[in-house]
Amino acid sequence: MKRPDRLILVLGDQLSPGISSLRDAEPGRDVVLICEAMEECAYAPHHKKKIAFVLAAMRHFADELRAGGWRVDYVHLDADGNTGSITGDLARAVERWRPRRIVVTEPGEWRLRDALERWEAPGGVPLAIREDDRFLCSHAAFRDWAEGRKSLRMEHFYRMMRRRTGLLMDGDAPCGGHWNFDAENRKPATGDLAFPARRAVEPDATTRAVLDLVAERFADNFGRLEPFGFAVTRADAERALADFVRDALPRFGDYQDAMLAGEPALYHSVLSGYLNIGLLDPLAVCRAVEAAYRDGHAPLNAVEGFVRQVLGWREFVRGLYWREMPEYAGRNALGAERPLPWFYWTGETEMACLSAAIAQTRDEAYAHHIQRLMLTGTFAMLAGVDPRAVHEWYLGVYFDAFEWVELPNVLGMSQFADGGLLASKPYAASGAYVNRMSDYCGTCRYDVGQRTGPDACPFNALYWDFLVRNRNKLKANHRLGPVYRNWDRMDAGKRRALRKRARDLLGNLEAL
């Protein structure tokens, strides 16, 4: 077979035909290499569904490339000679094909980019790492925006991105006269709302083979593998986008912060995994959502809230990740050291909200952002859990979790472990927030209305204890000034009782 000019390595989260590594390549001249590597399946405690989602999407993308005339060298996880690592199988492919050069789009995670930068190809074949321009803000553009700023706030970045892309702009002004309609997006959900039916994709023969492989090779991993209904092809991901825009987007804004038992998605899109592995293009998704507003199908608060998540938050955390890594992963500004409670893996806790969110995570490999931030995330922060352990849990259990997006969200926003680089204050909350935004408290063994005593909601005492034990580190935060003044005005006996309740809880977290 003719020696290729280029060997093009395509990674598992780069399943886009327009990826930079393929852009000037030629199907008849070059070879695409796609590797299933045990190292990538095992470097975090991945959910069974997450492994299956990525592998099935990789295999379908290889078929998509072959249908377009590409030569694809696909290394299956159980293939003879599989080395278990991306660099190991890349070396084997270089010896197999003897290309003149190797091309890859920059990996999304620092560890893999570092491995490729340090790797030496057999025979000294040159390796070119190209920027991933599927993202709408380059590394250089983010550095330029961040340079000289005393604080990095997503809202300021988001406005810059709106101006650059023209999304939801009327000339030089934001649509509706405001940049942000978040104040309109905090309605609690009630059980009488009608939620759209979710399209589950029936596994085809390719996906079924992956499910069988995962069931055999990863039987002890977290989570339930079946039923499996994620989209793993571009066509099915695009159908999921169309379903969301038509059926759920109009009410997404109002209820995006709400939580209901037995309703995993409510009006959320569940498109993040498809964006993160390349089945959907972020700008195209934002434009489809914007068109729904322009056409009068969806209100501005819903559309702006969604665009802010993709154009604002997603791009912002990626820029922060690459600017701050690798040191960022080790940050622990609050000195939290407690182990992650075992019920994060079992869901076996009498706290109804955490039990529901963790059980949903186990079953679906998905929870929406408020369940992640204000339930599992907030509890871990209030309890003083080691942020590295929290990060590893989130990275493993969610189908859309890749380190560039997950790590800043967990360490920065959820755990405040970066000391305020990403978030303007810790997302600390008592049980009152959970009660206001969900129906979990009505069936809970604990009483959300009680602060102290054995039946009191654990969030209540842990909220105040977190603030008090971290006062020296947080007292300068102007947003927490009123909270500390409330504590100082509280009766001394109530304060002692709250601290005692917190000590009792922290001394036996596994019994909650």
Secondary structure by P-SEA (a helix, b strand, c coil): cccccccccccccccccccccccccccccbbbbbbbcccccccccccaaaaaaaaaaaaaaaaaaaaacccccccccccccccccaaaaaaaaaaaccccbbbbcccccaaaaaaaaacccccccbbbbbccccccccaaaaaaaacccccccaaaaaaaaaaaacccccccccccccccccccccccccccccccbbbbbcccaaaaaaaaaaaacccccccccccccccccaaaaaaaaaaaacccccccccccccccccccccccccaaaaaaaccccaaaaaaaaaaaaaaccccaaaaaaaaaaaccaaaaaaaaaaacccccccccccccccccccccccccccaaaaaaaaaaaacccccccccccccaaaaaaaacccaaaaaaaaacccccccccccccccccccccccccccccccccccaaaaaacccccccccccccccccccccaaaaaaaaaaaaacccccccccaaaaaaaaaaccaaaaaaaaaaaaaaaaccccc
